[in-house]
Amino acid sequence: MQIKMTVKGLILDPVSKMPIVVLRDEEGEKLLPIWIGFFEANAIAIELERVKTPRPMTHDLIKNIVDTFGASVQKIAITKLADSTYYALIALNAGKRTVEIDARPSDAIALALRFGSPIYVEEEVINKSKGMSSTEDEERAERIRKWLESLDPEELGKYEM
């Protein structure tokens, strides 16, 4: 079953200093943190903050190409978690045809934000992400999970790159 989620925000992992995009379900009960790269975080932040760049960035260029051909992003879905790697699909609607394109979740999220498309996550992915840590990392993972859940929305998106 897929759960509809939204981007709650971007934060920096206090330990690794890597960006995390935080997804939250509509009821606010489920959180999915995904560690991403700085460039990907920047692409998401630009759209979240509605920053206009003088020239199209990569995800803006992709949106322009898709729009030019009369296609649209119907939805994105984070479908799998294997070996600490998340997998996503972009459902691209091109006329009477919908195609699914393999993508990194960060790229799929950046495109979903630009198209105003819904973001879905397989329930199994959320469940797996909770049990992903090894025993020595469980305490750290639990601290980060509690920290994510306690964040004030005003704190999200405020990070230095």
Contacts in CASP RR format, 6 or more apart in sequence:
PFRMAT RR
TARGET T0000
AUTHOR 0000-0000-0000
METHOD contacts of the structure
MODEL  1
MQIKMTVKGLILDPVSKMPIVVLRDEEGEKLLPIWIGFFEANAIAIELER
VKTPRPMTHDLIKNIVDTFGASVQKIAITKLADSTYYALIALNAGKRTVE
IDARPSDAIALALRFGSPIYVEEEVINKSKGMSSTEDEERAERIRKWLES
LDPEELGKYEM
1 122 0 8 1.000
1 123 0 8 1.000
2 77 0 8 1.000
2 120 0 8 1.000
2 121 0 8 1.000
2 122 0 8 1.000
2 123 0 8 1.000
3 25 0 8 1.000
3 30 0 8 1.000
3 120 0 8 1.000
3 121 0 8 1.000
3 122 0 8 1.000
3 123 0 8 1.000
3 126 0 8 1.000
4 25 0 8 1.000
4 26 0 8 1.000
4 118 0 8 1.000
4 119 0 8 1.000
4 120 0 8 1.000
5 23 0 8 1.000
5 24 0 8 1.000
5 25 0 8 1.000
5 26 0 8 1.000
5 30 0 8 1.000
5 32 0 8 1.000
5 119 0 8 1.000
5 120 0 8 1.000
5 121 0 8 1.000
6 23 0 8 1.000
6 24 0 8 1.000
6 26 0 8 1.000
6 119 0 8 1.000
7 21 0 8 1.000
7 22 0 8 1.000
7 23 0 8 1.000
7 44 0 8 1.000
7 48 0 8 1.000
7 109 0 8 1.000
7 113 0 8 1.000
7 119 0 8 1.000
8 22 0 8 1.000
8 23 0 8 1.000
8 24 0 8 1.000
8 31 0 8 1.000
8 153 0 8 1.000
8 156 0 8 1.000
9 21 0 8 1.000
9 22 0 8 1.000
9 48 0 8 1.000
9 156 0 8 1.000
9 157 0 8 1.000
10 19 0 8 1.000
10 20 0 8 1.000
10 21 0 8 1.000
10 22 0 8 1.000
10 41 0 8 1.000
10 44 0 8 1.000
10 45 0 8 1.000
10 48 0 8 1.000
10 156 0 8 1.000
10 157 0 8 1.000
10 159 0 8 1.000
11 19 0 8 1.000
11 20 0 8 1.000
11 22 0 8 1.000
11 148 0 8 1.000
11 151 0 8 1.000
11 155 0 8 1.000
11 156 0 8 1.000
11 157 0 8 1.000
11 159 0 8 1.000
12 18 0 8 1.000
12 19 0 8 1.000
12 20 0 8 1.000
12 159 0 8 1.000
12 160 0 8 1.000
13 19 0 8 1.000
13 20 0 8 1.000
13 35 0 8 1.000
13 144 0 8 1.000
14 144 0 8 1.000
14 147 0 8 1.000
15 140 0 8 1.000
15 144 0 8 1.000
16 35 0 8 1.000
18 35 0 8 1.000
18 36 0 8 1.000
18 37 0 8 1.000
18 38 0 8 1.000
19 35 0 8 1.000
19 36 0 8 1.000
19 37 0 8 1.000
19 38 0 8 1.000
19 40 0 8 1.000
19 41 0 8 1.000
19 159 0 8 1.000
19 161 0 8 1.000
20 33 0 8 1.000
20 34 0 8 1.000
20 35 0 8 1.000
20 36 0 8 1.000
20 148 0 8 1.000
21 33 0 8 1.000
21 34 0 8 1.000
21 36 0 8 1.000
21 40 0 8 1.000
21 41 0 8 1.000
21 44 0 8 1.000
21 105 0 8 1.000
21 106 0 8 1.000
21 109 0 8 1.000
22 31 0 8 1.000
22 32 0 8 1.000
22 33 0 8 1.000
22 34 0 8 1.000
22 148 0 8 1.000
22 151 0 8 1.000
22 156 0 8 1.000
23 31 0 8 1.000
23 32 0 8 1.000
23 33 0 8 1.000
23 34 0 8 1.000
23 78 0 8 1.000
23 109 0 8 1.000
23 119 0 8 1.000
23 121 0 8 1.000
24 30 0 8 1.000
24 31 0 8 1.000
24 32 0 8 1.000
30 126 0 8 1.000
31 145 0 8 1.000
31 148 0 8 1.000
31 149 0 8 1.000
32 78 0 8 1.000
32 121 0 8 1.000
32 125 0 8 1.000
32 126 0 8 1.000
32 129 0 8 1.000
33 129 0 8 1.000
33 144 0 8 1.000
33 145 0 8 1.000
33 148 0 8 1.000
34 78 0 8 1.000
34 86 0 8 1.000
34 105 0 8 1.000
34 106 0 8 1.000
36 44 0 8 1.000
36 105 0 8 1.000
36 106 0 8 1.000
37 106 0 8 1.000
38 161 0 8 1.000
40 104 0 8 1.000
40 106 0 8 1.000
40 107 0 8 1.000
40 110 0 8 1.000
41 106 0 8 1.000
41 159 0 8 1.000
41 161 0 8 1.000
42 161 0 8 1.000
43 57 0 8 1.000
43 58 0 8 1.000
43 59 0 8 1.000
43 106 0 8 1.000
43 107 0 8 1.000
43 110 0 8 1.000
44 106 0 8 1.000
44 109 0 8 1.000
44 110 0 8 1.000
44 113 0 8 1.000
45 51 0 8 1.000
45 157 0 8 1.000
45 161 0 8 1.000
46 53 0 8 1.000
46 57 0 8 1.000
47 59 0 8 1.000
47 110 0 8 1.000
47 113 0 8 1.000
47 114 0 8 1.000
48 113 0 8 1.000
48 157 0 8 1.000
49 157 0 8 1.000
53 60 0 8 1.000
56 64 0 8 1.000
59 107 0 8 1.000
59 110 0 8 1.000
59 111 0 8 1.000
59 114 0 8 1.000
60 114 0 8 1.000
62 111 0 8 1.000
63 111 0 8 1.000
63 114 0 8 1.000
63 115 0 8 1.000
66 72 0 8 1.000
66 73 0 8 1.000
66 92 0 8 1.000
66 115 0 8 1.000
69 94 0 8 1.000
70 94 0 8 1.000
70 95 0 8 1.000
71 92 0 8 1.000
71 93 0 8 1.000
71 94 0 8 1.000
71 95 0 8 1.000
72 92 0 8 1.000
72 93 0 8 1.000
72 115 0 8 1.000
72 117 0 8 1.000
73 90 0 8 1.000
73 91 0 8 1.000
73 92 0 8 1.000
73 93 0 8 1.000
73 111 0 8 1.000
73 112 0 8 1.000
73 115 0 8 1.000
73 116 0 8 1.000
73 117 0 8 1.000
74 91 0 8 1.000
74 92 0 8 1.000
74 93 0 8 1.000
74 98 0 8 1.000
74 117 0 8 1.000
75 91 0 8 1.000
75 112 0 8 1.000
75 117 0 8 1.000
75 118 0 8 1.000
75 119 0 8 1.000
75 120 0 8 1.000
76 88 0 8 1.000
76 89 0 8 1.000
76 90 0 8 1.000
76 91 0 8 1.000
76 103 0 8 1.000
76 108 0 8 1.000
76 109 0 8 1.000
76 111 0 8 1.000
76 112 0 8 1.000
76 117 0 8 1.000
76 118 0 8 1.000
76 119 0 8 1.000
76 120 0 8 1.000
77 88 0 8 1.000
77 89 0 8 1.000
77 91 0 8 1.000
77 108 0 8 1.000
77 119 0 8 1.000
77 120 0 8 1.000
77 121 0 8 1.000
77 122 0 8 1.000
78 86 0 8 1.000
78 87 0 8 1.000
78 88 0 8 1.000
78 105 0 8 1.000
78 108 0 8 1.000
78 119 0 8 1.000
78 120 0 8 1.000
78 121 0 8 1.000
78 122 0 8 1.000
78 125 0 8 1.000
79 87 0 8 1.000
79 88 0 8 1.000
79 89 0 8 1.000
79 122 0 8 1.000
79 125 0 8 1.000
80 86 0 8 1.000
80 87 0 8 1.000
80 122 0 8 1.000
80 125 0 8 1.000
81 87 0 8 1.000
81 124 0 8 1.000
81 125 0 8 1.000
81 128 0 8 1.000
81 129 0 8 1.000
81 132 0 8 1.000
84 132 0 8 1.000
86 104 0 8 1.000
86 105 0 8 1.000
86 125 0 8 1.000
87 102 0 8 1.000
87 105 0 8 1.000
88 102 0 8 1.000
88 103 0 8 1.000
88 104 0 8 1.000
88 105 0 8 1.000
88 107 0 8 1.000
88 108 0 8 1.000
88 109 0 8 1.000
89 100 0 8 1.000
89 101 0 8 1.000
89 102 0 8 1.000
89 103 0 8 1.000
89 108 0 8 1.000
90 100 0 8 1.000
90 101 0 8 1.000
90 103 0 8 1.000
90 108 0 8 1.000
90 111 0 8 1.000
90 112 0 8 1.000
91 98 0 8 1.000
91 99 0 8 1.000
91 100 0 8 1.000
92 98 0 8 1.000
92 99 0 8 1.000
92 100 0 8 1.000
92 101 0 8 1.000
103 111 0 8 1.000
108 119 0 8 1.000
109 119 0 8 1.000
111 117 0 8 1.000
112 118 0 8 1.000
112 119 0 8 1.000
130 145 0 8 1.000
132 141 0 8 1.000
133 140 0 8 1.000
133 141 0 8 1.000
END
